[in-house]
Amino acid sequence: MGLPMTGKALREMTAQLTPTPLLVHLAKGYAPEIAAIWPAPHHGFFALPAARRHLAAMLIDANLPLTAAMADRIAERVTFDRDGIVADPVLPNGSAGLMKILSRAGETLWLRQDYAGLLRLVRREGMTKLIRHRQIFDVDFVQVANALPDVMLKPKLIEAIPNIGTAEDVAETVEILLLYEGEVFVAALAERMDRANSPVTAMERLSDALVPDKFAPYVAPPELPTSRFQRMVSRKQLKDVALSFQNCLRDYDADIASGSTAVFLADTKPRVVLSIERDARGWMLGEANLARNEQLPVNLLREIAGDLRAAGVRVGTGLKGLQDRLHRHVCKTCGPVNYPPWPDWRTRLAGGG
């Protein structure tokens, strides 16, 4: 026998599997699956408490592709099971806590990656209690927390991160420290940050860690594959490439001569000129441009970034830029964060821009 407003029998009796505008507004990307479980006018779904609507979305994610039999089981579970067991398929032995959290998640459903992020959080010790007791809990909090690496997922430390921009800068800093200092160092630093008496102090401790205790000696530029990269080692070479690319490359001559910058011509299609710069942690990508300083296509950018990383060159934000931003994110008197001229490098390297 079918369930009220759902079940195989109702689906066979109605062609109303197209989501209504109200369902699209409330369920967003889940509207087609919700309409398949609760055909229009979707009364069975609308009658659920908000927490159980969110759970329905999480159960759909756990059971894609959605079959008719599974649709019936999801409807039966979210309609009739008690809070103590209803969420067991997505969070075994944590159903009651998850349902209390979902009761604060708002009326509209989230994106799939945000539910996955919520599960990542609540599986960590102490996080369910933090979420249940914090004054504001919304999808923005989940997105901020999930931009952080695992080592930084500590209740007090998460509270020190005001927005996703801060979380991304923290994650980039941690990536640098893992590369040069290792997991033990970063884990100890996270504990020290978690014990800080203010967000400013926590960010200062992270910022200070970017500069090693012992200053590094001069480090020669890395050797890039000569089959693809030609290093500029004379003023004439630099001038010729500058004329060919119609840019201001000749202005780099003093930096190149001092050893703080190295410029390479990449034999790609189209050709690319790039500079790498030396800082306290070695060498990092400064710029990479086509002729007339035009941006690289995403695929070419990712290809060159892979070559550089293989040679030990970092791709990201400079240490001074990171230090400045980590402080400004949490300092109420220093003004807004100043982003570098290439603010979308994360998105472009991920293939999203």
ZALOBA-497821 format. One record per atom (N, C-alpha, C): x, y, z. Coordinates in steps of 0.2 Angstrom, whole numbers, padded with zeros to 4 digits, always signed. Layout:
BEGIN
XYZ ...
This chain:
BEGIN
+0004-0006+0000 +0000+0000+0000 +0004+0006+0000 +0003+0011-0004 +0007+0017-0005 +0006+0022+0002 +0011+0026+0002 +0010+0031+0008 +0006+0037+0006 +0004+0041+0011 +0000+0047+0009 +0004+0051+0005 +0002+0054+0000 +0005+0059-0005 +0011+0056-0008 +0012+0050-0008 +0019+0047-0011 +0017+0040-0013 +0023+0036-0015 +0022+0029-0016 +0021+0028-0023 +0022+0021-0025 +0022+0019-0032 +0015+0020-0035 +0010+0019-0031 +0003+0020-0034 +0001+0027-0036 +0003+0032-0031 +0002+0038-0033 +0006+0041-0039 +0012+0038-0040 +0016+0040-0045 +0013+0038-0052 +0010+0032-0051 +0007+0029-0057 +0000+0032-0059 -0003+0035-0054 -0010+0038-0055 -0009+0045-0058 -0003+0049-0057 -0003+0056-0058 +0003+0057-0063 +0003+0062-0067 +0008+0064-0071 +0012+0070-0069 +0010+0072-0063 +0012+0078-0060 +0019+0077-0057 +0024+0075-0060 +0031+0074-0058 +0035+0080-0059 +0032+0085-0062 +0036+0092-0064 +0035+0096-0057 +0041+0098-0055 +0041+0102-0049 +0037+0109-0050 +0033+0111-0045 +0029+0117-0045 +0034+0123-0043 +0033+0129-0045 +0037+0134-0044 +0039+0135-0036 +0034+0134-0032 +0035+0134-0025 +0041+0129-0023 +0040+0123-0025 +0045+0117-0024 +0052+0119-0026 +0052+0122-0032 +0059+0124-0035 +0062+0129-0031 +0058+0134-0028 +0060+0139-0023 +0063+0136-0017 +0059+0131-0014 +0061+0129-0008 +0067+0123-0008 +0066+0119-0014 +0071+0113-0014 +0077+0114-0019 +0077+0120-0023 +0082+0121-0027 +0084+0115-0032 +0090+0113-0031 +0093+0108-0036 +0090+0101-0034 +0086+0100-0029 +0083+0094-0027 +0076+0093-0029 +0073+0099-0032 +0066+0099-0034 +0064+0093-0038 +0068+0091-0044 +0066+0085-0048 +0065+0078-0043 +0070+0077-0039 +0070+0071-0035 +0064+0071-0030 +0063+0077-0027 +0058+0078-0022 +0051+0077-0026 +0050+0080-0032 +0044+0079-0036 +0043+0072-0037 +0048+0068-0038 +0048+0061-0040 +0045+0057-0034 +0047+0059-0028 +0045+0056-0021 +0038+0058-0019 +0037+0065-0020 +0030+0068-0018 +0028+0072-0024 +0024+0069-0028 +0022+0072-0034 +0017+0078-0033 +0017+0083-0037 +0013+0089-0036 +0006+0087-0034 +0004+0091-0029 +0006+0097-0027 +0011+0097-0021 +0014+0091-0020 +0020+0090-0015 +0018+0091-0008 +0011+0090-0006 +0009+0091+0000 +0013+0087+0006 +0015+0081+0004 +0018+0077+0009 +0025+0080+0011 +0028+0083+0006 +0035+0086+0007 +0034+0093+0011 +0029+0097+0009 +0028+0103+0012 +0026+0103+0019 +0022+0097+0021 +0020+0096+0028 +0025+0094+0033 +0031+0092+0030 +0037+0090+0034 +0040+0096+0038 +0042+0095+0044 +0046+0100+0047 +0052+0102+0043 +0055+0108+0044 +0061+0110+0040 +0067+0105+0041 +0068+0102+0047 +0074+0098+0048 +0073+0092+0044 +0067+0089+0043 +0066+0083+0039 +0066+0084+0032 +0064+0090+0030 +0065+0092+0023 +0073+0091+0021 +0077+0094+0025 +0084+0094+0024 +0087+0087+0024 +0084+0083+0029 +0086+0076+0029 +0084+0072+0023 +0078+0074+0020 +0076+0071+0014 +0081+0072+0008 +0084+0078+0008 +0089+0080+0003 +0095+0076+0004 +0097+0075+0010 +0103+0071+0012 +0102+0064+0010 +0097+0061+0012 +0095+0054+0010 +0095+0053+0002 +0093+0058-0001 +0093+0057-0009 +0100+0057-0011 +0104+0061-0008 +0111+0061-0010 +0115+0054-0009 +0112+0051-0003 +0115+0045-0001 +0113+0039-0006 +0108+0040-0010 +0104+0035-0013 +0103+0036-0021 +0108+0040-0023 +0107+0042-0031 +0111+0036-0035 +0108+0034-0040 +0102+0036-0043 +0096+0034-0040 +0091+0038-0039 +0085+0036-0035 +0080+0032-0039 +0079+0026-0036 +0074+0021-0038 +0067+0022-0035 +0062+0019-0038 +0055+0020-0035 +0055+0017-0028 +0058+0011-0027 +0058+0008-0021 +0062+0012-0015 +0067+0015-0017 +0071+0019-0013 +0067+0026-0011 +0064+0029-0016 +0059+0035-0015 +0054+0033-0010 +0051+0027-0010 +0046+0025-0005 +0049+0025+0002 +0055+0022+0002 +0058+0021+0009 +0060+0028+0012 +0063+0033+0007 +0064+0039+0010 +0058+0043+0013 +0053+0042+0009 +0047+0046+0011 +0044+0043+0018 +0044+0036+0018 +0042+0033+0024 +0047+0035+0030 +0053+0035+0029 +0058+0036+0035 +0057+0043+0037 +0057+0048+0033 +0057+0055+0035 +0050+0057+0038 +0045+0053+0036 +0038+0055+0038 +0036+0052+0045 +0039+0046+0046 +0037+0042+0052 +0042+0040+0057 +0049+0040+0055 +0054+0038+0060 +0055+0043+0065 +0057+0041+0071 +0058+0046+0077 +0065+0049+0076 +0066+0055+0079 +0072+0059+0078 +0078+0055+0080 +0078+0050+0084 +0084+0047+0087 +0087+0042+0082 +0083+0040+0077 +0085+0035+0072 +0084+0037+0065 +0080+0043+0063 +0078+0044+0057 +0084+0046+0052 +0090+0049+0055 +0095+0051+0051 +0101+0045+0051 +0100+0040+0054 +0105+0035+0054 +0108+0033+0048 +0105+0033+0042 +0108+0031+0036 +0114+0036+0034 +0113+0042+0036 +0118+0047+0034 +0123+0048+0040 +0121+0047+0046 +0125+0048+0052 +0124+0043+0057 +0127+0037+0056 +0125+0032+0061 +0127+0034+0068 +0122+0033+0073 +0123+0034+0080 +0123+0042+0082 +0122+0046+0077 +0122+0053+0078 +0115+0057+0076 +0110+0053+0075 +0104+0055+0072 +0101+0061+0076 +0100+0060+0082 +0097+0065+0086 +0100+0072+0086 +0107+0072+0086 +0111+0078+0086 +0110+0081+0079 +0111+0077+0074 +0110+0080+0067 +0103+0083+0066 +0098+0080+0069 +0091+0083+0068 +0091+0090+0071 +0094+0090+0077 +0093+0097+0080 +0097+0102+0076 +0103+0100+0073 +0106+0105+0069 +0102+0107+0063 +0099+0102+0060 +0095+0103+0054 +0089+0107+0055 +0087+0107+0061 +0081+0111+0063 +0083+0119+0063 +0089+0120+0063 +0091+0127+0062 +0094+0129+0055 +0093+0125+0051 +0096+0126+0044 +0092+0130+0039 +0086+0133+0042 +0082+0137+0037 +0077+0133+0033 +0073+0137+0030 +0067+0134+0026 +0069+0131+0019 +0074+0134+0016 +0076+0132+0009 +0081+0127+0010 +0081+0122+0005 +0087+0117+0005 +0093+0120+0002 +0099+0117+0004 +0105+0119+0002 +0108+0116-0004 +0114+0117-0006 +0117+0114-0011 +0120+0107-0009 +0121+0102-0014 +0124+0096-0012 +0130+0096-0008 +0135+0100-0011 +0141+0101-0007 +0141+0104+0000 +0136+0107+0001 +0135+0110+0008 +0133+0105+0013 +0128+0100+0011 +0126+0095+0015 +0132+0090+0016 +0136+0089+0011 +0142+0085+0012 +0147+0088+0017 +0148+0095+0016 +0152+0099+0021 +0149+0098+0028 +0143+0098+0029 +0140+0098+0036 +0141+0091+0039 +0141+0086+0035 +0143+0079+0038 +0150+0079+0039 +0154+0082+0036 +0161+0082+0037 +0162+0085+0044 +0159+0091+0045 +0159+0094+0052 +0157+0090+0058 +0151+0088+0057 +0148+0084+0063 +0151+0078+0065 +0155+0075+0060 +0158+0069+0062 +0165+0070+0066 +0166+0077+0067 +0172+0078+0071 +0170+0080+0078 +0174+0078+0083 +0173+0078+0090 +0172+0085+0092 +0166+0086+0095 +0165+0093+0098 +0161+0098+0093 +0161+0096+0087 +0158+0100+0082 +0150+0101+0083 +0147+0095+0084 +0140+0095+0085 +0138+0100+0090 +0141+0100+0096 +0139+0104+0101 +0140+0111+0100 +0146+0113+0096 +0147+0120+0094 +0142+0122+0090 +0140+0118+0085 +0135+0121+0080 +0128+0122+0084 +0126+0117+0088 +0120+0118+0092 +0119+0124+0096 +0125+0126+0099 +0125+0131+0104 +0127+0138+0101 +0130+0138+0095 +0132+0145+0092 +0126+0149+0090 +0127+0156+0091 +0121+0160+0090 +0118+0160+0083 +0123+0160+0078 +0120+0160+0071 +0123+0154+0068 +0119+0150+0065 +0121+0144+0061 +0117+0144+0055 +0121+0145+0049 +0118+0145+0042 +0123+0141+0038 +0121+0141+0031 +0125+0138+0026 +0132+0142+0025 +0132+0148+0027 +0138+0152+0026 +0143+0149+0031 +0141+0148+0037 +0145+0145+0042 +0148+0138+0040 +0144+0134+0037 +0146+0128+0034 +0151+0129+0029 +0150+0133+0024 +0155+0135+0019 +0162+0137+0021 +0161+0142+0026 +0168+0144+0029 +0172+0138+0032 +0168+0134+0036 +0172+0129+0040 +0174+0124+0035 +0171+0123+0030 +0173+0118+0025 +0179+0120+0020 +0180+0127+0020 +0186+0129+0016 +0192+0128+0020 +0192+0126+0027 +0197+0125+0031 +0200+0118+0030 +0207+0117+0031 +0209+0110+0031 +0207+0107+0038 +0208+0100+0038 +0206+0096+0044 +0209+0099+0050 +0216+0100+0049 +0219+0102+0055 +0217+0108+0059 +0213+0112+0055 +0211+0119+0058 +0204+0118+0060 +0201+0112+0060 +0194+0111+0062 +0193+0110+0069 +0194+0116+0073 +0194+0116+0080 +0188+0121+0082 +0184+0119+0087 +0178+0123+0088 +0180+0131+0090 +0185+0132+0094 +0187+0139+0095 +0190+0142+0089 +0194+0139+0086 +0197+0141+0080 +0192+0143+0074 +0187+0139+0073 +0182+0141+0068 +0179+0147+0070 +0178+0148+0076 +0174+0154+0078 +0178+0161+0077 +0185+0160+0076 +0189+0165+0074 +0189+0167+0067 +0186+0163+0063 +0186+0164+0055 +0180+0168+0053 +0180+0174+0051 +0174+0178+0050 +0171+0176+0043 +0175+0174+0038 +0172+0173+0032 +0176+0168+0027 +0173+0167+0022 +0176+0162+0017 +0183+0164+0015 +0184+0171+0014 +0190+0173+0011 +0195+0172+0016 +0194+0173+0023 +0199+0171+0028 +0200+0164+0028 +0195+0160+0027 +0196+0152+0028 +0201+0150+0022 +0200+0153+0016 +0204+0151+0010 +0211+0154+0011 +0212+0159+0014 +0219+0162+0016 +0222+0157+0021 +0219+0155+0026 +0221+0151+0031 +0223+0144+0028 +0219+0142+0023 +0220+0135+0020 +0227+0136+0016 +0228+0141+0012 +0234+0142+0008 +0240+0142+0012 +0239+0146+0018 +0245+0146+0023 +0247+0140+0025 +0242+0136+0027 +0243+0129+0030 +0246+0125+0025 +0244+0125+0018 +0247+0121+0013 +0255+0123+0012 +0257+0129+0013 +0264+0131+0013 +0267+0128+0019 +0264+0129+0025 +0268+0126+0031 +0268+0119+0031 +0264+0115+0028 +0264+0108+0027 +0270+0106+0022 +0271+0110+0017 +0276+0109+0012 +0283+0109+0016 +0284+0115+0020 +0290+0116+0022 +0292+0114+0029 +0287+0113+0033 +0288+0111+0040 +0285+0105+0042 +0280+0102+0039 +0277+0096+0040 +0271+0096+0045 +0268+0090+0045 +0261+0089+0049 +0262+0090+0056 +0267+0088+0059 +0268+0089+0066 +0268+0096+0068 +0272+0100+0064 +0273+0107+0066 +0266+0111+0065 +0262+0109+0060 +0256+0112+0058 +0251+0110+0064 +0251+0104+0066 +0246+0102+0071 +0247+0105+0078 +0254+0106+0079 +0256+0110+0086 +0254+0117+0085 +0254+0120+0079 +0252+0127+0078 +0245+0128+0078 +0241+0123+0076 +0234+0124+0076 +0232+0123+0084 +0235+0119+0088 +0233+0119+0095 +0235+0126+0098 +0240+0129+0096 +0242+0136+0099 +0237+0141+0097 +0235+0141+0090 +0230+0145+0088 +0223+0145+0091 +0222+0138+0093 +0215+0137+0096 +0215+0139+0103 +0221+0140+0106 +0222+0143+0113 +0222+0150+0113 +0222+0154+0108 +0223+0161+0107 +0217+0164+0111 +0219+0170+0114 +0213+0174+0117 +0209+0178+0113 +0211+0179+0106 +0207+0183+0102 +0209+0181+0094 +0204+0182+0090 +0205+0181+0083 +0212+0184+0080 +0213+0190+0082 +0219+0193+0080 +0225+0190+0082 +0225+0187+0088 +0231+0183+0091 +0232+0177+0087 +0226+0174+0086 +0227+0167+0082 +0230+0168+0075 +0227+0174+0072 +0230+0175+0065 +0237+0177+0065 +0239+0181+0070 +0246+0183+0071 +0251+0177+0072 +0248+0172+0076 +0252+0166+0076 +0253+0162+0070 +0248+0162+0066 +0248+0158+0059 +0253+0162+0055 +0252+0169+0055 +0256+0173+0051 +0264+0173+0052 +0265+0173+0059 +0272+0172+0061 +0275+0166+0059 +0271+0161+0058 +0274+0154+0056 +0276+0154+0049 +0274+0159+0045 +0276+0159+0038 +0283+0160+0037 +0286+0164+0042 +0293+0166+0041 +0297+0161+0046 +0302+0157+0043 +0306+0152+0047 +0310+0156+0053 +0311+0152+0058 +0315+0155+0064 +0322+0156+0062 +0325+0152+0057 +0332+0153+0055 +0331+0156+0048 +0334+0161+0046 +0333+0164+0040 +0337+0160+0035 +0334+0159+0029 +0337+0155+0024 +0342+0158+0020 +0347+0155+0018 +0352+0158+0014 +0350+0159+0007 +0354+0162+0002 +0352+0163-0005 +0350+0156-0008 +0344+0155-0011 +0343+0149-0015 +0342+0151-0022 +0346+0147-0026 +0346+0148-0033 +0339+0146-0036 +0337+0149-0042 +0331+0147-0045 +0331+0140-0047 +0325+0137-0046 +0324+0130-0048 +0326+0129-0056 +0328+0123-0057 +0329+0121-0064 +0322+0118-0067 +0320+0122-0072 +0314+0120-0075 +0316+0116-0081 +0312+0112-0084 +0313+0108-0090 +0316+0112-0096 +0322+0111-0098 +0325+0116-0103 +0321+0114-0110 +0318+0109-0111 +0314+0107-0117 +0308+0112-0118 +0306+0115-0112 +0300+0119-0112 +0301+0126-0110 +0306+0127-0105 +0307+0134-0102 +0314+0136-0103 +0315+0142-0106 +0321+0146-0107 +0322+0151-0102 +0327+0151-0098 +0328+0156-0093 +0331+0162-0096 +0329+0168-0094 +0332+0174-0096 +0338+0176-0092 +0344+0176-0095 +0351+0177-0091 +0355+0183-0094 +0352+0187-0098 +0355+0193-0100 +0350+0198-0102 +0353+0204-0102 +0349+0210-0103 +0346+0210-0111 +0350+0207-0115 +0348+0207-0122 +0342+0202-0123 +0343+0196-0120 +0337+0191-0120 +0331+0195-0117 +0332+0198-0112 +0326+0201-0109 +0323+0206-0113 +0327+0210-0116 +0324+0216-0121 +0321+0213-0127 +0324+0207-0130 +0321+0204-0136 +0314+0201-0134 +0313+0198-0128 +0307+0195-0126 +0302+0200-0125 +0304+0206-0122 +0300+0211-0120 +0297+0214-0127 +0301+0215-0132 +0299+0218-0138 +0294+0213-0142 +0295+0207-0141 +0291+0202-0144 +0284+0201-0141 +0284+0202-0134 +0278+0201-0131 +0274+0208-0130 +0278+0213-0132 +0275+0220-0131 +0273+0221-0124 +0277+0220-0119 +0276+0222-0112 +0282+0225-0109 +0281+0226-0102 +0286+0230-0099 +0291+0226-0095 +0293+0220-0098 +0297+0215-0095 +0304+0218-0094 +0306+0223-0098 +0313+0226-0096 +0314+0229-0090 +0308+0231-0087 +0308+0234-0080 +0310+0229-0074 +0311+0223-0076 +0313+0218-0071 +0320+0217-0071 +0324+0221-0075 +0331+0219-0075 +0335+0220-0069 +0333+0225-0064 +0337+0225-0058 +0335+0219-0053 +0329+0217-0053 +0327+0212-0049 +0330+0205-0051 +0330+0204-0058 +0334+0198-0060 +0341+0198-0059 +0344+0204-0060 +0351+0205-0058 +0353+0204-0051 +0348+0206-0046 +0349+0205-0039 +0348+0198-0037 +0345+0193-0041 +0344+0187-0039 +0337+0185-0036 +0333+0191-0035 +0327+0190-0032 +0321+0188-0036 +0322+0188-0043 +0317+0186-0048 +0321+0182-0054 +0317+0178-0056 +0319+0174-0062 +0314+0174-0067 +0315+0175-0074 +0310+0176-0079 +0312+0170-0084 +0306+0167-0086 +0307+0161-0091 +0302+0162-0097 +0304+0160-0102 +0300+0160-0108 +0298+0153-0109 +0291+0151-0109 +0288+0145-0110 +0287+0143-0117 +0290+0138-0120 +0288+0136-0127 +0282+0132-0127 +0276+0136-0126 +0270+0133-0127 +0266+0136-0132 +0260+0134-0134 +0256+0137-0139 +0249+0139-0136 +0249+0146-0135 +0254+0151-0137 +0259+0152-0132 +0264+0155-0134 +0270+0156-0129 +0268+0160-0123 +0272+0159-0117 +0270+0162-0111 +0277+0164-0108 +0277+0170-0105 +0282+0173-0101 +0280+0173-0094 +0284+0170-0090 +0283+0170-0083 +0289+0172-0078 +0287+0175-0073 +0292+0177-0068 +0291+0173-0061 +0296+0171-0058 +0296+0168-0051 +0300+0172-0047 +0298+0173-0041 +0301+0177-0036 +0303+0173-0029 +0308+0175-0027 +0311+0172-0021 +0309+0176-0014 +0306+0172-0010 +0304+0174-0003 +0307+0170+0002 +0305+0171+0009 +0308+0167+0014 +0306+0160+0014 +0302+0157+0010 +0301+0150+0009 +0303+0147+0002 +0307+0151-0001 +0309+0148-0008 +0306+0152-0014 +0304+0149-0019 +0302+0152-0025 +0295+0151-0026 +0291+0156-0029 +0284+0156-0030 +0283+0160-0037 +0277+0158-0040 +0275+0161-0046 +0273+0168-0045 +0276+0173-0049 +0274+0180-0048 +0269+0182-0053 +0271+0181-0060 +0266+0182-0065 +0267+0177-0071 +0262+0176-0075 +0262+0172-0081 +0257+0175-0086 +0260+0177-0091 +0256+0181-0096 +0257+0179-0103 +0252+0180-0107 +0253+0180-0115 +0256+0187-0117 +0257+0187-0124 +0259+0194-0126 +0254+0199-0124 +0256+0205-0123 +0252+0211-0121 +0249+0210-0115 +0252+0206-0111 +0250+0204-0104 +0243+0201-0103 +0241+0198-0109 +0234+0195-0109 +0234+0188-0104 +0228+0187-0101 +0228+0181-0097 +0229+0174-0101 +0231+0169-0097 +0232+0163-0100 +0225+0159-0100 +0224+0155-0105 +0218+0151-0105 +0219+0146-0099 +0213+0144-0096 +0213+0140-0090 +0217+0134-0091 +0217+0130-0096 +0220+0124-0097 +0228+0125-0097 +0230+0130-0100 +0237+0132-0101 +0240+0134-0094 +0236+0138-0090 +0238+0140-0084 +0239+0134-0079 +0234+0129-0079 +0235+0123-0075 +0241+0119-0077 +0242+0119-0084 +0248+0115-0086 +0254+0118-0084 +0255+0124-0084 +0261+0127-0082 +0262+0127-0074 +0256+0128-0071 +0256+0127-0064 +0259+0120-0061 +0257+0115-0065 +0259+0109-0063 +0267+0108-0064 +0269+0111-0070 +0277+0110-0071 +0280+0114-0065 +0278+0120-0063 +0281+0124-0058 +0281+0120-0051 +0275+0117-0050 +0275+0114-0043 +0279+0108-0043 +0280+0104-0049 +0284+0099-0049 +0292+0101-0048 +0293+0107-0050 +0300+0109-0049 +0301+0113-0042 +0296+0113-0038 +0296+0115-0031 +0294+0123-0030 +0291+0125-0036 +0289+0132-0036 +0282+0133-0033 +0280+0137-0028 +0274+0138-0026 +0269+0142-0031 +0263+0140-0031 +0258+0144-0035 +0253+0147-0030 +0252+0153-0030 +0247+0156-0025 +0249+0163-0023 +0248+0165-0017 +0249+0172-0014 +0256+0172-0011 +0259+0178-0012 +0265+0179-0009 +0265+0179-0001 +0270+0178+0002 +0270+0178+0010 +0268+0184+0013 +0271+0190+0010 +0269+0196+0013 +0261+0198+0012 +0259+0196+0006 +0252+0197+0005 +0247+0193+0009 +0249+0186+0011 +0246+0182+0015 +0246+0185+0022 +0252+0187+0025 +0252+0190+0031 +0248+0196+0032 +0248+0200+0027 +0244+0206+0028 +0236+0204+0028 +0234+0200+0024 +0227+0198+0023 +0225+0194+0030 +0229+0190+0032 +0227+0186+0038 +0226+0191+0044 +0230+0196+0044 +0228+0201+0050 +0222+0205+0048 +0222+0208+0042 +0216+0212+0041 +0209+0209+0041 +0209+0202+0040 +0203+0199+0040 +0199+0199+0047 +0203+0200+0052 +0201+0200+0059 +0202+0206+0063 +0206+0211+0060 +0207+0217+0064 +0202+0222+0062 +0199+0225+0067 +0193+0230+0066 +0196+0237+0064 +0202+0238+0065 +0205+0245+0064 +0209+0245+0058 +0211+0240+0054 +0216+0240+0049 +0213+0241+0042 +0206+0241+0041 +0203+0242+0035 +0202+0235+0031 +0199+0235+0026 +0197+0229+0022 +0203+0225+0019 +0202+0219+0018 +0208+0215+0015 +0210+0218+0008 +0216+0218+0006 +0219+0220+0000 +0220+0214-0004 +0217+0212-0009 +0218+0206-0013 +0223+0208-0019 +0227+0203-0021 +0232+0204-0026 +0229+0205-0033 +0233+0208-0038 +0230+0209-0044 +0227+0203-0048 +0229+0197-0045 +0226+0191-0049 +0222+0187-0044 +0216+0190-0042 +0212+0188-0037 +0209+0181-0038 +0208+0179-0044 +0204+0173-0046 +0208+0167-0047 +0215+0167-0045 +0219+0162-0047 +0217+0155-0044 +0214+0155-0038 +0211+0148-0036 +0206+0146-0040 +0201+0150-0042 +0196+0148-0046 +0198+0145-0053 +0203+0149-0056 +0205+0147-0063 +0210+0141-0062 +0214+0140-0057 +0217+0134-0057 +0213+0128-0056 +0207+0129-0052 +0202+0123-0051 +0198+0122-0057 +0199+0126-0063 +0195+0125-0069 +0189+0128-0069 +0187+0133-0064 +0181+0136-0064 +0180+0143-0067 +0186+0145-0070 +0185+0152-0073 +0189+0153-0079 
